[in-house]
């Protein structure tokens, strides 16, 4: 016999947040939304409230601030989640600032309880609870009265047949001694930090009783649509919310769009592999990536490109233009400032699933690192590992380009030490033959597969990339004079 109590999960309406919470908020739970000033607490509360409120699910929002609710709502109306038709219909705002000035916590508690009992809401919000604490510092009431009030309010909120929220500005040391943190069923912690010249917002689910939430700090943004959460990439083997498909099978190969290169790879690139294409500036990395995507479209395999070194207009002016316009290739917007890898991964997965894409190009890792906020770029190697693993676990084949200074006598594969995460590596280099620079390439690695060890000339023509003869006697020095096998 199963005696478990069934708890309904409420969808928050905040993209990405339900994933962090383990499916949503528990109905009738008591939650604390806490964090530093300006971190987005009130916006998060409003977004949740307007998403959940309705004729049969009324909400009450208490403001303990000195400013009237209309002033606060003036700014919240800029977001599309705001629905003026719900105000005074299924959502009621109550200002408690006058009650707070009377220095009577018992009366304030009684007022809150009376309003809730009369309106019988399914959702209750109190913002900002921190105001009560700050006011008490300048009043004659002692800390014992304040603690008693906090405990009574917390217990009162847990007893209502409603899902309740306290919103307030707290710092970590205060949270360790605050009784409200003990009785809360869920705690969401929001922060914003200025790192060099970048502003980064993060969210942490500190506590969520009765459900498995995602630990750690997760990036979020406040944009034109409201708050968007980007859960930190966590490597999972197996199905993940319907986005993970079968693991890659090495016997399945993808054509690169350059027949001679397919031969060098041992019959094409294995499905679900991550290929690192390394070379100096102007060696043709982006053109190789373009051929890879175009060949996929010819074979009915849609693709996605995250181009960090070209603008969308530049992409529309090259050979990908008709494929992008036809919807066969999707383009990730990488022009936003202070990106996080989790945000890029979120956008990639969303587009991959929508387009049923099979091929992904990241052009380039060098530009990617520069586009990240400084806080994220410091852990670029670890975050990139989680990102590539997540994509390849979905069965997607990834081609990454990386610009590498050609030192001619120094053979390297990545300035980020990221070659370890690649299943295959192709290196492009320059050499000098009879007073001219020539491009050469070689396949350094194809995991679990035989491949060519040749160093071969290649050229970029109007018809695309043409791979030529194998070099013999090449010693890796710029001024060498290798022989060429016709």
ROLUMBA-501127 format. One record per residue (C-alpha): residue number from 1; x, y, z negated. Coordinates in pm, whole numbers, plus 50000, padded with zeros to 5 digits. Layout:
ROLUMBA-501127
<pt seq="NUM" east="X" north="Y" up="Z"/>
...
END
This chain:
ROLUMBA-501127
<pt seq="1" east="50000" north="50000" up="50000"/>
<pt seq="2" east="50136" north="50340" up="50097"/>
<pt seq="3" east="50085" north="50597" up="49820"/>
<pt seq="4" east="50286" north="50875" up="49983"/>
<pt seq="5" east="50120" north="51216" up="49995"/>
<pt seq="6" east="50087" north="51351" up="50347"/>
<pt seq="7" east="50218" north="51709" up="50372"/>
<pt seq="8" east="50118" north="51913" up="50675"/>
<pt seq="9" east="50396" north="52103" up="50848"/>
<pt seq="10" east="50316" north="52457" up="50961"/>
<pt seq="11" east="50483" north="52577" up="51282"/>
<pt seq="12" east="50649" north="52912" up="51216"/>
<pt seq="13" east="50626" north="53055" up="51568"/>
<pt seq="14" east="50996" north="53151" up="51546"/>
<pt seq="15" east="51189" north="52980" up="51828"/>
<pt seq="16" east="51451" north="52745" up="51685"/>
<pt seq="17" east="51346" north="52784" up="51320"/>
<pt seq="18" east="51125" north="52475" up="51297"/>
<pt seq="19" east="51423" north="52263" up="51404"/>
<pt seq="20" east="51622" north="52398" up="51109"/>
<pt seq="21" east="51338" north="52338" up="50864"/>
<pt seq="22" east="51286" north="51976" up="50963"/>
<pt seq="23" east="50960" north="52029" up="51153"/>
<pt seq="24" east="50814" north="52344" up="51000"/>
<pt seq="25" east="50707" north="52484" up="50663"/>
<pt seq="26" east="50532" north="52261" up="50413"/>
<pt seq="27" east="50172" north="52369" up="50356"/>
<pt seq="28" east="50113" north="52517" up="50008"/>
<pt seq="29" east="50487" north="52557" up="49951"/>
<pt seq="30" east="50645" north="52853" up="49770"/>
<pt seq="31" east="50924" north="53005" up="49981"/>
<pt seq="32" east="51185" north="53273" up="49932"/>
<pt seq="33" east="51316" north="53478" up="50224"/>
<pt seq="34" east="51628" north="53643" up="50088"/>
<pt seq="35" east="51933" north="53821" up="50218"/>
<pt seq="36" east="52122" north="54141" up="50269"/>
<pt seq="37" east="51963" north="54474" up="50371"/>
<pt seq="38" east="51882" north="54497" up="50741"/>
<pt seq="39" east="51927" north="54125" up="50804"/>
<pt seq="40" east="51573" north="54080" up="50941"/>
<pt seq="41" east="51376" north="53949" up="50641"/>
<pt seq="42" east="51061" north="54155" up="50700"/>
<pt seq="43" east="51065" north="54089" up="51074"/>
<pt seq="44" east="51095" north="53715" up="51008"/>
<pt seq="45" east="50805" north="53729" up="50760"/>
<pt seq="46" east="50583" north="53918" up="51004"/>
<pt seq="47" east="50666" north="53685" up="51291"/>
<pt seq="48" east="50569" north="53384" up="51078"/>
<pt seq="49" east="50255" north="53553" up="50951"/>
<pt seq="50" east="50121" north="53668" up="51287"/>
<pt seq="51" east="50190" north="53324" up="51434"/>
<pt seq="52" east="50000" north="53136" up="51161"/>
<pt seq="53" east="49720" north="53380" up="51075"/>
<pt seq="54" east="49372" north="53331" up="51219"/>
<pt seq="55" east="49003" north="53336" up="51124"/>
<pt seq="56" east="49039" north="53010" up="50931"/>
<pt seq="57" east="49391" north="53083" up="50807"/>
<pt seq="58" east="49387" north="53431" up="50658"/>
<pt seq="59" east="49700" north="53606" up="50535"/>
<pt seq="60" east="49765" north="53870" up="50268"/>
<pt seq="61" east="50078" north="54084" up="50275"/>
<pt seq="62" east="50173" north="54274" up="49956"/>
<pt seq="63" east="50419" north="54562" up="49995"/>
<pt seq="64" east="50604" north="54675" up="49685"/>
<pt seq="65" east="50784" north="54945" up="49880"/>
<pt seq="66" east="50730" north="55317" up="49838"/>
<pt seq="67" east="50645" north="55357" up="50207"/>
<pt seq="68" east="50291" north="55284" up="50327"/>
<pt seq="69" east="50215" north="54971" up="50525"/>
<pt seq="70" east="50127" north="55177" up="50834"/>
<pt seq="71" east="50481" north="55311" up="50854"/>
<pt seq="72" east="50624" north="54960" up="50834"/>
<pt seq="73" east="50379" north="54832" up="51095"/>
<pt seq="74" east="50471" north="55112" up="51331"/>
<pt seq="75" east="50800" north="54938" up="51401"/>
<pt seq="76" east="50666" north="54584" up="51392"/>
<pt seq="77" east="50417" north="54673" up="51666"/>
<pt seq="78" east="50707" north="54688" up="51911"/>
<pt seq="79" east="50731" north="54308" up="51907"/>
<pt seq="80" east="50497" north="54098" up="52124"/>
<pt seq="81" east="50408" north="53869" up="51832"/>
<pt seq="82" east="50226" north="54163" up="51667"/>
<pt seq="83" east="49848" north="54138" up="51723"/>
<pt seq="84" east="49657" north="54448" up="51616"/>
<pt seq="85" east="49329" north="54255" up="51637"/>
<pt seq="86" east="49440" north="54039" up="51342"/>
<pt seq="87" east="49502" north="54336" up="51112"/>
<pt seq="88" east="49212" north="54382" up="50867"/>
<pt seq="89" east="49048" north="54077" up="51022"/>
<pt seq="90" east="49264" north="53777" up="50939"/>
<pt seq="91" east="49554" north="53977" up="50792"/>
<pt seq="92" east="49521" north="54220" up="50501"/>
<pt seq="93" east="49794" north="54456" up="50374"/>
<pt seq="94" east="49800" north="54566" up="50008"/>
<pt seq="95" east="50040" north="54834" up="49878"/>
<pt seq="96" east="50150" north="54781" up="49515"/>
<pt seq="97" east="50389" north="55078" up="49482"/>
<pt seq="98" east="50144" north="55277" up="49266"/>
<pt seq="99" east="50096" north="54981" up="49030"/>
<pt seq="100" east="50472" north="54938" up="49000"/>
<pt seq="101" east="50514" north="55299" up="48887"/>
<pt seq="102" east="50292" north="55236" up="48584"/>
<pt seq="103" east="50568" north="55024" up="48422"/>
<pt seq="104" east="50324" north="54745" up="48337"/>
<pt seq="105" east="50431" north="54405" up="48471"/>
<pt seq="106" east="50124" north="54233" up="48326"/>
<pt seq="107" east="49895" north="54472" up="48509"/>
<pt seq="108" east="50091" north="54427" up="48831"/>
<pt seq="109" east="50064" north="54050" up="48802"/>
<pt seq="110" east="49693" north="54077" up="48729"/>
<pt seq="111" east="49640" north="54297" up="49035"/>
<pt seq="112" east="49816" north="54046" up="49262"/>
<pt seq="113" east="49619" north="53756" up="49118"/>
<pt seq="114" east="49289" north="53944" up="49155"/>
<pt seq="115" east="49355" north="54034" up="49519"/>
<pt seq="116" east="49444" north="53674" up="49604"/>
<pt seq="117" east="49142" north="53532" up="49420"/>
<pt seq="118" east="48908" north="53775" up="49596"/>
<pt seq="119" east="49046" north="53738" up="49949"/>
<pt seq="120" east="49131" north="53366" up="49923"/>
<pt seq="121" east="49414" north="53375" up="50181"/>
<pt seq="122" east="49597" north="53070" up="50315"/>
<pt seq="123" east="49919" north="53272" up="50341"/>
<pt seq="124" east="50058" north="53517" up="50085"/>
<pt seq="125" east="50363" north="53742" up="50131"/>
<pt seq="126" east="50520" north="53978" up="49875"/>
<pt seq="127" east="50774" north="54225" up="50023"/>
<pt seq="128" east="51005" north="54347" up="49882"/>
<pt seq="129" east="51034" north="54168" up="49553"/>
<pt seq="130" east="51375" north="54321" up="49508"/>
<pt seq="131" east="51201" north="54655" up="49452"/>
<pt seq="132" east="51068" north="54528" up="49121"/>
<pt seq="133" east="51419" north="54447" up="49006"/>
<pt seq="134" east="51559" north="54785" up="49112"/>
<pt seq="135" east="51273" north="54973" up="48949"/>
<pt seq="136" east="51325" north="54788" up="48622"/>
<pt seq="137" east="51684" north="54913" up="48600"/>
<pt seq="138" east="51555" north="55270" up="48562"/>
<pt seq="139" east="51259" north="55195" up="48338"/>
<pt seq="140" east="51227" north="55125" up="47971"/>
<pt seq="141" east="51121" north="54763" up="48008"/>
<pt seq="142" east="51385" north="54510" up="47910"/>
<pt seq="143" east="51535" north="54230" up="48111"/>
<pt seq="144" east="51330" north="53978" up="47911"/>
<pt seq="145" east="51006" north="54136" up="48038"/>
<pt seq="146" east="51136" north="54127" up="48394"/>
<pt seq="147" east="51242" north="53763" up="48375"/>
<pt seq="148" east="50907" north="53671" up="48226"/>
<pt seq="149" east="50729" north="53854" up="48507"/>
<pt seq="150" east="50939" north="53681" up="48772"/>
<pt seq="151" east="50873" north="53339" up="48619"/>
<pt seq="152" east="50500" north="53409" up="48583"/>
<pt seq="153" east="50470" north="53535" up="48940"/>
<pt seq="154" east="50663" north="53237" up="49072"/>
<pt seq="155" east="50448" north="52991" up="48880"/>
<pt seq="156" east="50133" north="53179" up="48981"/>
<pt seq="157" east="50227" north="53160" up="49348"/>
<pt seq="158" east="50293" north="52787" up="49327"/>
<pt seq="159" east="49946" north="52734" up="49178"/>
<pt seq="160" east="49755" north="52906" up="49459"/>
<pt seq="161" east="49613" north="52694" up="49739"/>
<pt seq="162" east="49823" north="52893" up="49982"/>
<pt seq="163" east="50162" north="52892" up="50147"/>
<pt seq="164" east="50348" north="53174" up="49975"/>
<pt seq="165" east="50656" north="53386" up="50043"/>
<pt seq="166" east="50867" north="53626" up="49840"/>
<pt seq="167" east="51088" north="53857" up="50046"/>
<pt seq="168" east="51376" north="54035" up="49881"/>
<pt seq="169" east="51732" north="54159" up="49892"/>
<pt seq="170" east="51954" north="53931" up="49688"/>
<pt seq="171" east="52325" north="53862" up="49666"/>
<pt seq="172" east="52473" north="53519" up="49600"/>
<pt seq="173" east="52580" north="53585" up="49239"/>
<pt seq="174" east="52228" north="53703" up="49154"/>
<pt seq="175" east="52074" north="53391" up="49306"/>
<pt seq="176" east="52261" north="53171" up="49063"/>
<pt seq="177" east="52084" north="53325" up="48763"/>
<pt seq="178" east="51746" north="53419" up="48909"/>
<pt seq="179" east="51464" north="53192" up="48788"/>
<pt seq="180" east="51269" north="53242" up="49109"/>
<pt seq="181" east="51531" north="53039" up="49295"/>
<pt seq="182" east="51462" north="52744" up="49068"/>
<pt seq="183" east="51088" north="52726" up="49126"/>
<pt seq="184" east="51102" north="52798" up="49501"/>
<pt seq="185" east="51027" north="52504" up="49731"/>
<pt seq="186" east="51210" north="52662" up="50023"/>
<pt seq="187" east="51486" north="52922" up="50047"/>
<pt seq="188" east="51590" north="53095" up="50370"/>
<pt seq="189" east="51906" north="53304" up="50344"/>
<pt seq="190" east="51970" north="53577" up="50604"/>
<pt seq="191" east="52293" north="53768" up="50646"/>
<pt seq="192" east="52443" north="54020" up="50884"/>
<pt seq="193" east="52815" north="54080" up="50892"/>
<pt seq="194" east="53026" north="54333" up="51077"/>
<pt seq="195" east="53324" north="54144" up="51215"/>
<pt seq="196" east="53568" north="54386" up="51374"/>
<pt seq="197" east="53336" north="54564" up="51621"/>
<pt seq="198" east="53070" north="54289" up="51637"/>
<pt seq="199" east="52750" north="54250" up="51436"/>
<pt seq="200" east="52661" north="53887" up="51373"/>
<pt seq="201" east="52342" north="53763" up="51207"/>
<pt seq="202" east="52322" north="53418" up="51052"/>
<pt seq="203" east="52059" north="53210" up="50876"/>
<pt seq="204" east="52093" north="52927" up="50625"/>
<pt seq="205" east="51826" north="52693" up="50493"/>
<pt seq="206" east="51951" north="52671" up="50135"/>
<pt seq="207" east="51664" north="52457" up="50014"/>
<pt seq="208" east="51358" north="52286" up="50162"/>
<pt seq="209" east="51192" north="52036" up="49934"/>
<pt seq="210" east="51063" north="51706" up="50068"/>
<pt seq="211" east="51209" north="51729" up="50419"/>
<pt seq="212" east="51542" north="51690" up="50591"/>
<pt seq="213" east="51658" north="52033" up="50703"/>
<pt seq="214" east="51965" north="52117" up="50908"/>
<pt seq="215" east="52252" north="52233" up="50685"/>
<pt seq="216" east="52504" north="52506" up="50753"/>
<pt seq="217" east="52495" north="52858" up="50896"/>
<pt seq="218" east="52310" north="52921" up="51221"/>
<pt seq="219" east="52318" north="53224" up="51449"/>
<pt seq="220" east="52003" north="53424" up="51515"/>
<pt seq="221" east="51922" north="53740" up="51708"/>
<pt seq="222" east="51654" north="54006" up="51683"/>
<pt seq="223" east="51563" north="54089" up="52041"/>
<pt seq="224" east="51271" north="54237" up="52230"/>
<pt seq="225" east="51066" north="53922" up="52163"/>
<pt seq="226" east="51146" north="53908" up="51791"/>
<pt seq="227" east="51371" north="53662" up="51614"/>
<pt seq="228" east="51531" north="53373" up="51803"/>
<pt seq="229" east="51729" north="53113" up="51606"/>
<pt seq="230" east="52013" north="52920" up="51769"/>
<pt seq="231" east="52071" north="52603" up="51565"/>
<pt seq="232" east="52436" north="52508" up="51532"/>
<pt seq="233" east="52530" north="52224" up="51764"/>
<pt seq="234" east="52551" north="51900" up="51567"/>
<pt seq="235" east="52673" north="51590" up="51746"/>
<pt seq="236" east="52413" north="51315" up="51743"/>
<pt seq="237" east="52435" north="50988" up="51930"/>
<pt seq="238" east="52096" north="50883" up="52055"/>
<pt seq="239" east="51771" north="51065" up="52123"/>
<pt seq="240" east="51734" north="51422" up="52006"/>
<pt seq="241" east="51394" north="51585" up="52041"/>
<pt seq="242" east="51349" north="51431" up="52384"/>
<pt seq="243" east="51650" north="51606" up="52537"/>
<pt seq="244" east="51895" north="51315" up="52520"/>
<pt seq="245" east="51888" north="51052" up="52790"/>
<pt seq="246" east="52092" north="50740" up="52851"/>
<pt seq="247" east="52462" north="50764" up="52783"/>
<pt seq="248" east="52678" north="50796" up="53094"/>
<pt seq="249" east="52752" north="50482" up="53291"/>
<pt seq="250" east="53102" north="50489" up="53440"/>
<pt seq="251" east="53004" north="50287" up="53746"/>
<pt seq="252" east="52782" north="50573" up="53864"/>
<pt seq="253" east="52978" north="50839" up="54052"/>
<pt seq="254" east="52898" north="51191" up="54164"/>
<pt seq="255" east="53031" north="51330" up="54492"/>
<pt seq="256" east="53233" north="51649" up="54450"/>
<pt seq="257" east="53148" north="51790" up="54794"/>
<pt seq="258" east="53507" north="51734" up="54910"/>
<pt seq="259" east="53549" north="51375" up="55044"/>
<pt seq="260" east="53927" north="51367" up="55001"/>
<pt seq="261" east="53890" north="51474" up="54639"/>
<pt seq="262" east="53639" north="51196" up="54577"/>
<pt seq="263" east="53901" north="50951" up="54702"/>
<pt seq="264" east="54162" north="51099" up="54468"/>
<pt seq="265" east="53921" north="51060" up="54173"/>
<pt seq="266" east="53872" north="50692" up="54253"/>
<pt seq="267" east="53536" north="50724" up="54426"/>
<pt seq="268" east="53393" north="51045" up="54280"/>
<pt seq="269" east="53345" north="51183" up="53932"/>
<pt seq="270" east="53182" north="50938" up="53687"/>
<pt seq="271" east="52832" north="51042" up="53580"/>
<pt seq="272" east="52818" north="51219" up="53245"/>
<pt seq="273" east="53187" north="51310" up="53243"/>
<pt seq="274" east="53338" north="51647" up="53150"/>
<pt seq="275" east="53588" north="51759" up="53415"/>
<pt seq="276" east="53845" north="52028" up="53336"/>
<pt seq="277" east="53968" north="52212" up="53647"/>
<pt seq="278" east="54281" north="52410" up="53561"/>
<pt seq="279" east="54475" north="52653" up="53775"/>
<pt seq="280" east="54624" north="53002" up="53804"/>
<pt seq="281" east="54438" north="53306" up="53931"/>
<pt seq="282" east="54326" north="53277" up="54293"/>
<pt seq="283" east="54393" north="52904" up="54321"/>
<pt seq="284" east="54031" north="52827" up="54415"/>
<pt seq="285" east="53871" north="52704" up="54092"/>
<pt seq="286" east="53540" north="52883" up="54146"/>
<pt seq="287" east="53520" north="52759" up="54505"/>
<pt seq="288" east="53569" north="52401" up="54387"/>
<pt seq="289" east="53289" north="52456" up="54133"/>
<pt seq="290" east="53066" north="52600" up="54405"/>
<pt seq="291" east="53124" north="52294" up="54626"/>
<pt seq="292" east="53039" north="52071" up="54328"/>
<pt seq="293" east="52704" north="52245" up="54272"/>
<pt seq="294" east="52617" north="52268" up="54643"/>
<pt seq="295" east="52684" north="51897" up="54692"/>
<pt seq="296" east="52452" north="51822" up="54403"/>
<pt seq="297" east="52170" north="52017" up="54565"/>
<pt seq="298" east="52226" north="51829" up="54892"/>
<pt seq="299" east="52183" north="51505" up="54697"/>
<pt seq="300" east="51873" north="51619" up="54507"/>
<pt seq="301" east="52064" north="51693" up="54187"/>
<pt seq="302" east="51985" north="52046" up="54058"/>
<pt seq="303" east="52261" north="52236" up="53879"/>
<pt seq="304" east="52318" north="52514" up="53628"/>
<pt seq="305" east="52605" north="52761" up="53616"/>
<pt seq="306" east="52724" north="52978" up="53327"/>
<pt seq="307" east="52953" north="53226" up="53502"/>
<pt seq="308" east="53157" north="53440" up="53264"/>
<pt seq="309" east="53378" north="53598" up="53527"/>
<pt seq="310" east="53111" north="53698" up="53777"/>
<pt seq="311" east="52793" north="53899" up="53744"/>
<pt seq="312" east="52457" north="53763" up="53873"/>
<pt seq="313" east="52485" north="54000" up="54171"/>
<pt seq="314" east="52826" north="53861" up="54261"/>
<pt seq="315" east="52684" north="53509" up="54250"/>
<pt seq="316" east="52401" north="53615" up="54478"/>
<pt seq="317" east="52654" north="53741" up="54729"/>
<pt seq="318" east="52841" north="53413" up="54768"/>
<pt seq="319" east="52754" north="53071" up="54908"/>
<pt seq="320" east="52536" north="52988" up="54606"/>
<pt seq="321" east="52295" north="53270" up="54690"/>
<pt seq="322" east="52033" north="53070" up="54888"/>
<pt seq="323" east="52047" north="52784" up="54636"/>
<pt seq="324" east="51992" north="53020" up="54342"/>
<pt seq="325" east="51706" north="53198" up="54521"/>
<pt seq="326" east="51548" north="52861" up="54605"/>
<pt seq="327" east="51559" north="52760" up="54238"/>
<pt seq="328" east="51791" north="52465" up="54297"/>
<pt seq="329" east="52064" north="52621" up="54083"/>
<pt seq="330" east="51995" north="52805" up="53760"/>
<pt seq="331" east="52210" north="53090" up="53628"/>
<pt seq="332" east="52266" north="53146" up="53256"/>
<pt seq="333" east="52278" north="53510" up="53149"/>
<pt seq="334" east="52624" north="53562" up="53003"/>
<pt seq="335" east="52632" north="53942" up="53019"/>
<pt seq="336" east="52501" north="53994" up="52663"/>
<pt seq="337" east="52747" north="54121" up="52405"/>
<pt seq="338" east="52870" north="53918" up="52108"/>
<pt seq="339" east="52758" north="53578" up="52233"/>
<pt seq="340" east="52776" north="53262" up="52024"/>
<pt seq="341" east="52841" north="52916" up="52162"/>
<pt seq="342" east="52517" north="52797" up="52001"/>
<pt seq="343" east="52324" north="53060" up="52195"/>
<pt seq="344" east="52484" north="52955" up="52523"/>
<pt seq="345" east="52419" north="52589" up="52442"/>
<pt seq="346" east="52055" north="52665" up="52360"/>
<pt seq="347" east="52007" north="52845" up="52693"/>
<pt seq="348" east="52186" north="52567" up="52881"/>
<pt seq="349" east="51978" north="52288" up="52728"/>
<pt seq="350" east="51656" north="52482" up="52784"/>
<pt seq="351" east="51738" north="52533" up="53153"/>
<pt seq="352" east="51869" north="52178" up="53200"/>
<pt seq="353" east="51549" north="52027" up="53064"/>
<pt seq="354" east="51326" north="52265" up="53261"/>
<pt seq="355" east="51509" north="52207" up="53591"/>
<pt seq="356" east="51600" north="51841" up="53524"/>
<pt seq="357" east="51953" north="51950" up="53611"/>
<pt seq="358" east="52228" north="51691" up="53655"/>
<pt seq="359" east="52531" north="51917" up="53698"/>
<pt seq="360" east="52661" north="52205" up="53485"/>
<pt seq="361" east="52945" north="52444" up="53562"/>
<pt seq="362" east="53116" north="52665" up="53302"/>
<pt seq="363" east="53328" north="52920" up="53488"/>
<pt seq="364" east="53550" north="52984" up="53308"/>
<pt seq="365" east="53660" north="52885" up="52957"/>
<pt seq="366" east="53890" north="53186" up="52959"/>
<pt seq="367" east="53599" north="53422" up="53027"/>
<pt seq="368" east="53379" north="53231" up="52783"/>
<pt seq="369" east="53625" north="53291" up="52498"/>
<pt seq="370" east="53638" north="53662" up="52579"/>
<pt seq="371" east="53257" north="53693" up="52584"/>
<pt seq="372" east="53219" north="53550" up="52235"/>
<pt seq="373" east="53195" north="53763" up="51925"/>
<pt seq="374" east="53532" north="53754" up="51743"/>
<pt seq="375" east="53387" north="53548" up="51458"/>
<pt seq="376" east="53291" north="53270" up="51701"/>
<pt seq="377" east="53605" north="53283" up="51913"/>
<pt seq="378" east="53819" north="53188" up="51614"/>
<pt seq="379" east="53658" north="52842" up="51608"/>
<pt seq="380" east="53631" north="52821" up="51986"/>
<pt seq="381" east="53798" north="52481" up="52012"/>
<pt seq="382" east="53573" north="52307" up="51759"/>
<pt seq="383" east="53255" north="52474" up="51882"/>
<pt seq="384" east="53339" north="52390" up="52244"/>
<pt seq="385" east="53387" north="52025" up="52146"/>
<pt seq="386" east="53036" north="52012" up="51994"/>
<pt seq="387" east="52892" north="52186" up="52298"/>
<pt seq="388" east="53048" north="51959" up="52560"/>
<pt seq="389" east="52963" north="51647" up="52360"/>
<pt seq="390" east="52601" north="51758" up="52332"/>
<pt seq="391" east="52576" north="51816" up="52708"/>
<pt seq="392" east="52744" north="51490" up="52810"/>
<pt seq="393" east="52527" north="51299" up="52561"/>
<pt seq="394" east="52233" north="51424" up="52768"/>
<pt seq="395" east="52380" north="51249" up="53072"/>
<pt seq="396" east="52478" north="51579" up="53235"/>
<pt seq="397" east="52807" north="51602" up="53426"/>
<pt seq="398" east="53005" north="51912" up="53331"/>
<pt seq="399" east="53273" north="52094" up="53531"/>
<pt seq="400" east="53475" north="52351" up="53334"/>
<pt seq="401" east="53729" north="52582" up="53489"/>
<pt seq="402" east="54017" north="52735" up="53298"/>
<pt seq="403" east="54265" north="52993" up="53415"/>
<pt seq="404" east="54620" north="52905" up="53325"/>
<pt seq="405" east="54930" north="53107" up="53394"/>
<pt seq="406" east="55150" north="52914" up="53636"/>
<pt seq="407" east="55496" north="52899" up="53481"/>
<pt seq="408" east="55608" north="52647" up="53743"/>
<pt seq="409" east="55836" north="52452" up="53507"/>
<pt seq="410" east="55585" north="52437" up="53219"/>
<pt seq="411" east="55303" north="52189" up="53279"/>
<pt seq="412" east="55002" north="52266" up="53061"/>
<pt seq="413" east="54632" north="52188" up="53093"/>
<pt seq="414" east="54456" north="52447" up="52876"/>
<pt seq="415" east="54540" north="52762" up="52677"/>
<pt seq="416" east="54288" north="52653" up="52413"/>
<pt seq="417" east="54415" north="52301" up="52350"/>
<pt seq="418" east="54082" north="52178" up="52485"/>
<pt seq="419" east="54214" north="51920" up="52730"/>
<pt seq="420" east="54136" north="51647" up="52476"/>
<pt seq="421" east="53761" north="51689" up="52528"/>
<pt seq="422" east="53783" north="51641" up="52906"/>
<pt seq="423" east="53719" north="51299" up="53057"/>
<pt seq="424" east="53891" north="51408" up="53378"/>
<pt seq="425" east="54149" north="51677" up="53458"/>
<pt seq="426" east="54243" north="51831" up="53792"/>
<pt seq="427" east="54537" north="52070" up="53805"/>
<pt seq="428" east="54593" north="52330" up="54078"/>
<pt seq="429" east="54932" north="52499" up="54121"/>
<pt seq="430" east="55131" north="52720" up="54355"/>
<pt seq="431" east="55456" north="52617" up="54521"/>
<pt seq="432" east="55681" north="52791" up="54771"/>
<pt seq="433" east="55752" north="52626" up="55104"/>
<pt seq="434" east="55953" north="52809" up="55370"/>
<pt seq="435" east="55888" north="53149" up="55221"/>
<pt seq="436" east="55512" north="53105" up="55168"/>
<pt seq="437" east="55298" north="53025" up="54866"/>
<pt seq="438" east="55105" north="52701" up="54910"/>
<pt seq="439" east="54832" north="52558" up="54693"/>
<pt seq="440" east="54860" north="52202" up="54563"/>
<pt seq="441" east="54643" north="51989" up="54338"/>
<pt seq="442" east="54668" north="51663" up="54151"/>
<pt seq="443" east="54435" north="51443" up="53947"/>
<pt seq="444" east="54597" north="51413" up="53606"/>
<pt seq="445" east="54333" north="51205" up="53431"/>
<pt seq="446" east="54010" north="51013" up="53490"/>
<pt seq="447" east="53922" north="50826" up="53176"/>
<pt seq="448" east="53860" north="50455" up="53229"/>
<pt seq="449" east="53920" north="50472" up="53603"/>
<pt seq="450" east="54201" north="50436" up="53853"/>
<pt seq="451" east="54285" north="50756" up="54041"/>
<pt seq="452" east="54541" north="50897" up="54279"/>
<pt seq="453" east="54873" north="51016" up="54138"/>
<pt seq="454" east="54955" north="51218" up="54450"/>
<pt seq="455" east="55029" north="51589" up="54462"/>
<pt seq="456" east="54849" north="51714" up="54771"/>
<pt seq="457" east="54836" north="52040" up="54959"/>
<pt seq="458" east="54499" north="52207" up="55003"/>
<pt seq="459" east="54372" north="52516" up="55174"/>
<pt seq="460" east="54062" north="52735" up="55151"/>
<pt seq="461" east="53902" north="52792" up="55492"/>
<pt seq="462" east="53575" north="52933" up="55623"/>
<pt seq="463" east="53440" north="52577" up="55626"/>
<pt seq="464" east="53537" north="52526" up="55263"/>
<pt seq="465" east="53820" north="52341" up="55093"/>
<pt seq="466" east="54043" north="52119" up="55306"/>
<pt seq="467" east="54279" north="51880" up="55127"/>
<pt seq="468" east="54591" north="51806" up="55325"/>
<pt seq="469" east="54907" north="51599" up="55306"/>
<pt seq="470" east="55085" north="51446" up="55009"/>
<pt seq="471" east="55408" north="51609" up="54893"/>
<pt seq="472" east="55725" north="51406" up="54849"/>
<pt seq="473" east="56033" north="51518" up="54662"/>
<pt seq="474" east="55847" north="51796" up="54478"/>
<pt seq="475" east="56028" north="51871" up="54152"/>
<pt seq="476" east="55783" north="52123" up="54008"/>
<pt seq="477" east="56007" north="52423" up="54069"/>
<pt seq="478" east="55866" north="52723" up="54255"/>
<pt seq="479" east="56144" north="52744" up="54513"/>
<pt seq="480" east="56166" north="52375" up="54591"/>
<pt seq="481" east="56149" north="52246" up="54949"/>
<pt seq="482" east="55946" north="51925" up="54931"/>
<pt seq="483" east="55890" north="51705" up="55228"/>
<pt seq="484" east="55538" north="51662" up="55354"/>
<pt seq="485" east="55388" north="51331" up="55460"/>
<pt seq="486" east="55177" north="51387" up="55769"/>
END
